[in-house]
Amino acid sequence: MKHKELSYILIATLFQGLLFLYPLSGNTGILFILFYFCPLPLFYIGSAWGYKYLCITSMITIAVISIYGLKLAIAYALIFALPAIFFSYYLNLHKESENGDLIWYPINLIFSKLVILSLLLVTVIILYLGLNIQEYQNTISSIYSNIYQIRPDLELTLEINNLGIMSASLPSIFVTFWIIIFTVNLWLGLKLSQKLGNLRRTWQSFDKITLPRTHVYILGFALIVAFLGNGLLMIIASSCSVALLVGYTINGLSVIHYITTANKYRSLILTSIYVMITLFAPLLIPLTIVGILDYKNTLREKFK
């Protein structure tokens, strides 16, 4: 291992500890947003030097976090480290063409795996919290009590008067943030590697992100089960539906990025869209519809 790689690994480890532990340490206010950038150092190391160096970084970080609590270290490993290693493996996966060029694993397939992994991760978490609805709700109630002890400033924000709504919505909230956080940090990690000249693969724009055609049928089935099911089955189906809808929303945004490529007002259009959906979330619905309409991956061709 070269001194350069070692220095970056140590910096990434320290940065990871700061991003993961500091927001959970107490009343950090707006600095809790640091937590959302936990995967950024991981994706930078993974895209710059490969998943093997990322494994070393993750193991050191897990060891550091375990000093503050074994459960925190396990949570970090499952939610951030292992998924980032998995994605970094595919980021650096390639084959050689007949003329000697390297063909890299497509970004859109990595995004598809990101959505599927979110479904699996949230399902495992739900089943870990309880194998039946009563046990699951009791665990959720206990989690909120622990959150109030760690972050007393949230007690005025979070209410547990309706435990049913909270227990049903928590997995959907988790999977939404997980997909958004990992997608944004994946883009930032690749962009940072490119700017610093360490990116191993060729840069691939995110304006061609798509989901496989089968996902739209999975979404339809999950929505039916979410409406007709009950108990844990309903919660799992709702979480799966939300994950796929978030995926199609990002797909829709990718379509907008693509069709505005040649427009001289592109920056203004995209900035306006992001500002509007930030201020008024229901505007995400048209983007989701655009993403679903692109289920055959042909919508971009119609705007050429």
C-alpha positions as CSV (number, residue, x, y, z in Angstrom):
1,M,0.0,0.0,0.0
2,K,1.4,3.4,-1.0
3,H,1.7,6.3,1.4
4,K,-0.9,8.2,-0.7
5,E,-3.5,5.5,-0.4
6,L,-2.8,5.1,3.4
7,S,-3.2,8.8,4.0
8,Y,-6.5,8.9,2.2
9,I,-7.7,5.8,4.1
10,L,-6.9,7.4,7.4
11,I,-8.5,10.7,6.5
12,A,-11.6,8.8,5.3
13,T,-11.8,6.8,8.5
14,L,-11.6,10.0,10.7
15,F,-14.2,11.7,8.5
16,Q,-16.5,8.7,8.7
17,G,-16.3,8.6,12.5
18,L,-17.2,12.4,12.5
19,L,-20.1,12.1,10.1
20,F,-21.6,9.0,11.8
21,L,-21.0,9.7,15.5
22,Y,-21.2,13.4,15.9
23,P,-24.8,13.9,14.8
24,L,-25.8,11.0,17.2
25,S,-24.0,12.5,20.2
26,G,-26.8,14.8,21.3
27,N,-28.3,18.2,20.5
28,T,-26.4,19.0,17.3
29,G,-29.2,20.9,15.6
30,I,-28.7,21.5,11.9
31,L,-25.3,19.7,12.0
32,F,-27.3,16.5,12.0
33,I,-27.2,16.9,8.2
34,L,-23.6,15.6,8.4
35,F,-25.1,12.2,8.9
36,Y,-26.5,12.2,5.4
37,F,-23.0,12.4,3.9
38,C,-21.7,9.2,5.7
39,P,-21.3,7.2,2.4
40,L,-19.3,10.0,0.7
41,P,-15.8,9.1,1.9
42,L,-16.7,5.4,1.2
43,F,-17.7,6.0,-2.4
44,Y,-14.6,8.2,-2.9
45,I,-12.2,5.5,-1.7
46,G,-14.2,2.8,-3.6
47,S,-14.2,4.7,-6.9
48,A,-10.6,5.9,-6.7
49,W,-8.8,2.8,-5.5
50,G,-11.4,-0.1,-5.5
51,Y,-13.4,-2.1,-3.1
52,K,-10.4,-3.8,-1.4
53,Y,-9.1,-0.4,-0.1
54,L,-12.7,0.4,0.9
55,C,-12.8,-2.8,2.9
56,I,-9.7,-1.7,4.8
57,T,-11.3,1.7,5.4
58,S,-14.5,0.2,6.6
59,M,-12.9,-2.2,9.0
60,I,-10.9,0.5,10.6
61,T,-14.0,2.8,10.9
62,I,-16.0,-0.1,12.4
63,A,-13.3,-0.7,15.0
64,V,-13.3,3.0,15.9
65,I,-17.1,3.2,16.2
66,S,-17.3,0.0,18.2
67,I,-15.4,1.9,21.0
68,Y,-18.6,3.9,21.4
69,G,-20.9,0.9,21.2
70,L,-21.1,-2.4,19.5
71,K,-24.6,-1.8,18.2
72,L,-23.6,1.4,16.6
73,A,-20.7,-0.4,14.8
74,I,-23.1,-3.1,13.6
75,A,-25.6,-0.5,12.4
76,Y,-22.9,1.4,10.6
77,A,-21.6,-1.8,8.9
78,L,-25.1,-2.9,7.7
79,I,-26.5,0.5,6.7
80,F,-23.4,2.2,5.2
81,A,-20.2,0.1,4.9
82,L,-21.3,-3.2,3.4
83,P,-23.7,-1.6,0.8
84,A,-20.9,0.8,-0.2
85,I,-18.4,-2.1,-0.6
86,F,-21.0,-3.9,-2.7
87,F,-21.6,-0.9,-5.0
88,S,-17.9,-0.1,-5.2
89,Y,-17.2,-3.6,-6.5
90,Y,-19.6,-3.0,-9.4
91,L,-18.2,0.5,-10.0
92,N,-14.9,-1.0,-10.8
93,L,-16.2,-4.1,-12.7
94,H,-15.3,-4.0,-16.4
95,K,-14.4,-6.2,-19.3
96,E,-12.2,-5.6,-22.4
97,S,-13.8,-5.3,-25.8
98,E,-12.5,-6.8,-29.0
99,N,-10.6,-3.6,-29.9
100,G,-9.0,-3.3,-26.4
101,D,-11.3,-0.7,-24.9
102,L,-12.6,-1.2,-21.3
103,I,-16.4,-1.6,-21.0
104,W,-17.5,-0.5,-17.5
105,Y,-20.5,-1.8,-15.6
106,P,-23.3,0.6,-16.4
107,I,-24.4,3.2,-13.8
108,N,-28.1,2.5,-14.4
109,L,-27.6,-1.2,-13.4
110,I,-25.8,-0.1,-10.2
111,F,-28.8,2.2,-9.5
112,S,-31.2,-0.7,-10.0
113,K,-29.2,-2.8,-7.5
114,L,-29.3,0.2,-5.1
115,V,-33.1,0.1,-5.2
116,I,-33.3,-3.7,-4.8
117,L,-30.8,-3.6,-2.0
118,S,-32.9,-1.0,-0.2
119,L,-35.9,-3.3,-0.4
120,L,-33.9,-6.2,1.0
121,L,-32.4,-4.1,3.7
122,V,-35.7,-2.6,4.9
123,T,-37.3,-6.1,4.9
124,V,-34.5,-7.5,7.0
125,I,-34.8,-4.6,9.5
126,I,-38.6,-5.0,9.8
127,L,-38.3,-8.7,10.5
128,Y,-35.4,-8.1,12.9
129,L,-37.6,-5.6,14.9
130,G,-40.4,-8.2,15.1
131,L,-41.8,-11.3,13.5
132,N,-45.4,-10.2,14.2
133,I,-47.1,-6.8,14.3
134,Q,-47.4,-6.6,18.1
135,E,-43.7,-7.4,18.7
136,Y,-42.7,-5.0,15.9
137,Q,-44.8,-2.1,17.3
138,N,-43.4,-2.7,20.8
139,T,-39.8,-2.5,19.5
140,I,-40.6,0.7,17.6
141,S,-42.0,2.2,20.8
142,S,-38.8,1.3,22.6
143,I,-36.7,2.8,19.8
144,Y,-38.4,6.1,20.0
145,S,-37.8,6.1,23.8
146,N,-34.1,5.6,23.2
147,I,-34.1,8.3,20.5
148,Y,-35.5,10.8,23.1
149,Q,-32.6,9.9,25.4
150,I,-30.0,10.5,22.7
151,R,-31.6,13.4,21.0
152,P,-34.0,15.2,23.6
153,D,-34.5,18.0,21.2
154,L,-36.5,15.7,19.0
155,E,-39.1,15.0,21.6
156,L,-41.2,18.0,20.6
157,T,-40.9,17.0,16.9
158,L,-41.7,13.3,17.2
159,E,-45.0,12.2,18.6
160,I,-46.0,8.6,19.3
161,N,-49.7,9.2,20.0
162,N,-50.5,7.0,17.0
163,L,-48.1,4.1,17.2
164,G,-49.7,2.4,14.2
165,I,-49.0,5.2,11.8
166,M,-45.5,5.7,13.2
167,S,-44.6,2.0,12.9
168,A,-46.0,1.8,9.4
169,S,-44.3,4.9,8.1
170,L,-40.9,4.5,9.7
171,P,-39.6,1.8,7.2
172,S,-40.9,3.9,4.3
173,I,-39.1,7.0,5.6
174,F,-35.9,4.9,6.1
175,V,-35.9,3.4,2.6
176,T,-36.6,6.8,1.0
177,F,-33.7,8.5,2.8
178,W,-31.4,5.5,2.2
179,I,-32.0,5.6,-1.6
180,I,-31.6,9.4,-1.9
181,I,-28.6,9.5,0.4
182,F,-26.8,6.7,-1.4
183,T,-27.6,8.1,-4.9
184,V,-26.5,11.6,-4.1
185,N,-23.3,10.4,-2.3
186,L,-22.5,8.0,-5.2
187,W,-22.7,10.9,-7.6
188,L,-20.6,13.1,-5.3
189,G,-18.0,10.4,-4.7
190,L,-17.6,9.8,-8.4
191,K,-17.5,13.5,-9.1
192,L,-14.9,14.1,-6.4
193,S,-12.7,11.2,-7.8
194,Q,-12.9,12.7,-11.2
195,K,-12.0,16.2,-10.1
196,L,-9.0,14.9,-8.1
197,G,-7.9,12.7,-11.1
198,N,-8.3,9.4,-9.2
199,L,-11.4,8.1,-11.0
200,R,-10.6,4.6,-12.3
201,R,-13.6,4.3,-14.6
202,T,-14.8,6.5,-17.4
203,W,-17.2,9.2,-16.2
204,Q,-20.8,8.3,-16.9
205,S,-23.5,10.9,-16.6
206,F,-26.5,10.2,-14.5
207,D,-28.9,11.4,-17.2
208,K,-29.4,7.9,-18.5
209,I,-30.5,6.2,-15.2
210,T,-33.3,3.7,-15.8
211,L,-34.9,0.8,-14.0
212,P,-35.5,-2.6,-15.6
213,R,-38.9,-3.2,-17.2
214,T,-39.8,-5.9,-14.6
215,H,-39.8,-3.3,-11.8
216,V,-43.0,-1.7,-12.9
217,Y,-44.8,-5.1,-12.4
218,I,-43.2,-5.5,-9.0
219,L,-44.5,-2.0,-8.1
220,G,-48.0,-2.9,-9.2
221,F,-48.0,-6.1,-7.2
222,A,-46.5,-4.4,-4.1
223,L,-49.2,-1.6,-4.3
224,I,-52.0,-4.2,-4.4
225,V,-50.6,-6.1,-1.4
226,A,-50.1,-2.8,0.5
227,F,-53.8,-1.9,0.0
228,L,-55.2,-5.3,0.7
229,G,-52.8,-6.7,3.2
230,N,-52.4,-6.2,6.9
231,G,-49.8,-6.5,9.7
232,L,-46.2,-6.9,8.7
233,L,-47.1,-7.9,5.2
234,M,-48.7,-4.5,4.6
235,I,-45.7,-2.7,6.1
236,I,-43.2,-4.6,3.9
237,A,-45.3,-4.1,0.8
238,S,-45.7,-0.4,1.5
239,S,-41.9,0.0,2.0
240,C,-41.3,-1.8,-1.3
241,S,-43.8,0.4,-3.1
242,V,-42.2,3.5,-1.7
243,A,-38.7,2.3,-2.6
244,L,-39.7,1.7,-6.2
245,L,-41.7,5.0,-6.5
246,V,-38.6,6.9,-5.2
247,G,-36.5,5.0,-7.8
248,Y,-39.0,6.0,-10.6
249,T,-38.9,9.6,-9.3
250,I,-35.1,9.6,-9.8
251,N,-35.6,8.0,-13.1
252,G,-37.9,10.8,-14.1
253,L,-35.4,13.4,-13.0
254,S,-32.8,11.6,-15.1
255,V,-35.1,11.9,-18.1
256,I,-35.5,15.7,-17.5
257,H,-31.7,16.0,-17.3
258,Y,-31.3,14.2,-20.6
259,I,-33.9,16.1,-22.6
260,T,-32.6,19.4,-21.5
261,T,-29.0,18.6,-22.4
262,A,-29.0,20.9,-25.5
263,N,-31.2,23.6,-24.1
264,K,-29.3,26.8,-23.4
265,Y,-31.5,27.5,-20.4
266,R,-30.7,24.0,-18.9
267,S,-29.2,25.3,-15.7
268,L,-32.2,27.6,-15.0
269,I,-34.7,24.9,-15.8
270,L,-33.1,22.3,-13.6
271,T,-32.5,24.7,-10.8
272,S,-36.1,25.8,-10.9
273,I,-37.3,22.2,-10.8
274,Y,-35.2,21.3,-7.8
275,V,-36.2,24.5,-5.9
276,M,-39.9,23.8,-6.6
277,I,-39.8,20.1,-5.5
278,T,-37.9,21.2,-2.4
279,L,-40.6,23.8,-1.5
280,F,-43.6,21.8,-2.7
281,A,-43.1,18.0,-2.5
282,P,-46.3,17.0,-4.4
283,L,-44.5,18.3,-7.6
284,L,-42.5,15.0,-7.3
285,I,-45.6,13.2,-8.6
286,P,-45.2,14.3,-12.2
287,L,-41.6,13.2,-12.1
288,T,-42.6,9.8,-10.8
289,I,-45.1,9.5,-13.6
290,V,-42.4,10.4,-16.1
291,G,-40.2,7.7,-14.6
292,I,-42.9,5.1,-14.8
293,L,-43.7,6.0,-18.4
294,D,-40.0,5.3,-19.2
295,Y,-40.4,1.7,-18.0
296,K,-39.6,0.5,-21.6
297,N,-36.5,2.7,-21.6
298,T,-37.7,4.4,-24.8
299,L,-38.9,7.8,-23.5
300,R,-35.6,9.6,-24.1
301,E,-35.6,8.5,-27.8
302,K,-38.9,10.3,-28.4
303,F,-37.2,13.7,-27.4
304,K,-34.2,13.3,-29.7
